[in-house]
């Protein structure tokens, strides 16, 4: 049996500790396996993590920490599995609610809610949930990191770095946490630092696509768009066939920025085919279209991306990627709504 030690050994505290953990070794093994997959941050790894956690939940539906991790996996999966993002968020909230009902101090559940609210642009609710998570578990690196990202999204870069540094001190080996630091530099327009940190990440693990995409974005702004194209072509070529991802949109965008209009249009045509004939509601597709001079199409995609809660938009809306759209009167007005809820 694996149980959390009680701080106050009352019957109620003992019962809460039992719910927090599990006495089923297979359920616990599934939980550990899913944690590793969760931190890989890809459509494939998150799909696997969710399947494993749902099986774990059937084995031990009272394992509160397992339910909380399921909430986290669904919350972040909307960024990587582009189907019905709002349905994934609703499932995340339901899993978080189950964990809280079993054991109210499950900090991870509040962190999951914080990510969902932030991805929906509901920043006050996001702050409240993440602060609750950290009050319950000050050692929760993910909550520190996400709180840092949310600060940086709103232009508080020094605070963002400070909070992400807290996460990195707690999980110094985490590739995700290191990439968050690179992303904060992207938000702050310090592209040399963003490239430097991302280079460390991919040097540690050359398969970590999130780190490569941060590096590619930095290189574009450093005037090295052909290098960014080479990076994103390799990353997209390694993705499973048949599914549109954020990385397809970034590839089209960096091609357009590199002056390769035909290459960018070829990728956009591929995106449209994979999406069933129309452009998916992704901000990265909108910026690619705008860079090619297709203003009306770009604004249509941007409006739908905002309406459908493109989970990448809140984080990158303030970056250089969106500057050209921001300079358009309608585009600027649309982008101003992303973090306003």
N, C-alpha and C positions, 0 to 999 in steps of 0.2 A: 504494500500500500504506500502511496505517496501523498502525504497530507501536509498542509501548511501548519506550522506551529502556531498555537493560539497565543496572542498577546495577553489576553485575559481569559483564563481557562474556566469560563462559565459554560453551562450546557448550550446556551445560544451561540456563544463563540465557537464551541466545538462543532456544532451543527453547520455553522457558516463555513468553517474550514473544510469540512467534509464535502460540502457542495462545491467549493472553489476548486478542489482537486478531484481525483478519481481513484477508486480502488481497483479498477480494471486495467491490467497492464497493457492489454492490446489497445484500449482507448488512449492510454497515455503515450504509447509508442506512435500511434497515429497523430496525436497532437504534436509530438516532436518532429515527425517527418513533415507535417504540414507547415510548421514554423520555418523550416529550411526552404521549402518551396515558396512560401509567402515572400521571403526576402530575395528571391531571384527576380521578381518583378517582370514577368513576361506573361503573355496570354496563356501559354502552355503550362507554366508552373502554377499559375493561379487557378486554372481549370483543375489541375491535379489536386492542389491544396483543398479546393472547395469540395471535390468529390471525396477526398479522404476525411475531411472534417464532417461532412454529412453522414458518412458511414460511422464515424466516431460518435456522432450525436445519437444515432440509432442505438448504438451499443450502450451508451450512458447518457441519456437525455438530461441528467442532473449535474453533469460536469460543467460547471459555470465558466471556468476559464477556457474550456474548449468551445463553448458557445460564443464567448467573447472573441476568440480568434476567428471563428467563422464570420462574425460580424465584420472584423477587420478585413478578411479576405474578400468578402463581397463588396465592402466599401471601396477598396482600392482597385478591384477588378474592373470597375467601370472605365478606368483609364486605359486598360489594355485589351478588353474584350468589348468591341464596339457593337453592341446589339441594342438592348433596351436599358439605358443607363438608369433611368428612374426606377425601373423594376429592381435592378440590382441594389439601388440605394434603399428601397423599401424593404428588401430582404435583409440587408445589413441592419437596418433599424429594428426589424423584428427579432433577429438573433441577439442584438444588444439588449433588447427588452427582456428576452428570456433569461439571459445571463444575470441581468440586474434583479429580476424577480427571484432568481435562485440565491443570489448573494449580492446585495446592493453595492458592496465596495469593489466590484470588478472594474478597475480603472480602465482596462483595455476597451470595455464597452463604451465608455464615455469618449475615449480617443476615436473609436470608429465613428461615433455620432459626430464628433468634431470634424473629421475628414469629410464626411458626407455634406455637412452644412457648409463647409468651406468650398467644396466643389460646386455647390449650388449658389455660391456668392452670398450666402447668409452669414456674414462674418461675425456679427455679434453673437449669434447662437453658436458658431464654431468656437469662438474664444471661450464662451461660458463652459462648453463641454470639455475642451482641452484643459482649462484651468481646474475643473472638477477632477479630471483624470489625474493631474499632477498633484492635487491636494491629497488624493487617495494613495497615489504611488509615485513619490518623487523620483524614483529610479527608472521610470518608464521612458526610455530613450525616444521611442516613436512619438510620444506626446510632446516632448521637448522639440524634436525636429519639426513636426508639423506646425507647432505653435510658431517656430522660427520662420518657416516658409510663409505662413499666413501674415506675419509681421512684414516680411520683405515684400509680399505681394502689394502691400499698401504703402510701400515706400520707406518703411522703417528698417533700413538695411543694417545698421549697426546692431540693433536689437535682434534682427534675424540671424546675423552671424553669432551673436552671443548665445542665443537659444540653441542653434544648431551645434555650437561648440559644446554645450551641456550634453547634447545627445551623443556627440562623438566621444566625450570623456567616458560615457557609460558604455558605449559599444564601439571601441576604437577600431575593430576589425570590419565593421559594417561598410560594405560598398555603397549601400543606399544612403547612409548618413553622409559619407564623403561626397556623394553626388549632390545631395541637398546643398552642401557648402558651395559647390560649383554653380548650382542654380541661383543661389542668393547673389553670387557675383554677376551672373547674367542679368538678374533683375536690376542690380546697381549699375549696370553698363561697364563693369570692370572686366572687359573681355579677356585681357591677358591673364588675369588671376583665374577666371573661369576655365580657360584653356589649361592652365597649369594644374589646377586641382583635378580636372577631368582626365588629364594625361596620367596622373598618379592612379586614378581609379582603373582605367583600362590597362595600365601597366600591371596592376595586381590581378586583373581578370579580363582577358581580351574578349571574352564572350558577353560582357555586361553591356547590353545595348543602351540602357539608360545613360550610362557614362559616355558612350560614344556620341549619343545625340546631343548631350550638353557640349561636348567638344566641338561638334560640327557647327552648332549655333554660334559658338564663340569665334570659330575660324571665319565664318561668313563676315562677321562684323570687323574682323581684323584684316579684311581684304584678301583672304585666302580661300575664296569660295570653291575653286577646283579641288582643294584638299577635302573640304566639307562634302562635296559631291562624291568623291571616292569613298569616304567613310560611309555615307548613308547608302550608297549603292551596295556595298558589301553587307551592311546590316540588313537591308531589305531583301537581298538575295538569299539570306539565311532564314528568313521568316517562312513559316508554313504557307503553302499556296492556298488561295481561295478566300482570304480574309483581309479586309482593309484595316490598317492600323494607323496610328498617329505618325509613325515613321515613314509611311508612304507619302503623306502630306508634306513632311519635312523634306523628303528627297525632292519632290516637285518644287518646293520653295527654294532650296539651295541651288537647284539647276537653273531656275529662273534668275536668281541673283548672280549666278556665274555667267549669265548671258546665253545660256543654252536653251533658247525658247522651244526648239523642236523636242529636245529631250524632256523638258518640263511638261510639254503637251502630251508626249507619249506616256509619261507616268500618270498624268491626270486622266487620260483615256483608260488606262489600266484600272485606276481607282474607280472610275465610273462603271466599268464592266463588272468589277468585283462587287460593287454596291448595287448591282441589278439595273443599271441604266441611268442613274442620276448621281449627282455628287452627294456624298454623305455629309451630315452637318458637323463639319470639323473646321475649326479656325485655321488650322495649318493649310487646308485646301483653299480657304478663302484668301489667305495671304499669297499663296502661289498664283491664284487666278489674278489677283490685283497686280502682282509684280509683272504679269504678262499683259497688262492693260485691259483685262476683262472686268471692268468695274461693276457692271450690273450683276454679272454672275457671282462675283466675289461678295458683293453686299447681300445678295440673296442667301448664299451659303452662310455668311456670318450671322445674319438674322436667325436662320434656322439653328445654327450652332448654339446661339444664346438661348433660344427657346427650348431646345432639347437638352440643355445643360451639358454641353461638351465639357468633360471634366478637366481637360488641359487648359481651357481658356482662362479661368481665374488666375492660374499661376503664371501664365505667359503674357497676359493682356498688357502688362506694363513694360514688356521687353522691346528691344529694337525690332523684333520680328513683326510687330504690329504698327510700327511707326508710319509706314506709308498709308495704311488704312486709317490710322488715326488722323492723318492730315486731310482726309476727305470729310466734308461736312457730315454726311450721313454716317459714314464709317465711324467718325469720332463720337457722334451721338450714341451709336449702338454700343461701342466699346465702353463708354462711360457708365453703362447700366450693369456691367458684368459683376462688379463688386458692390453694387448699391443696394442689394436686397438685405 
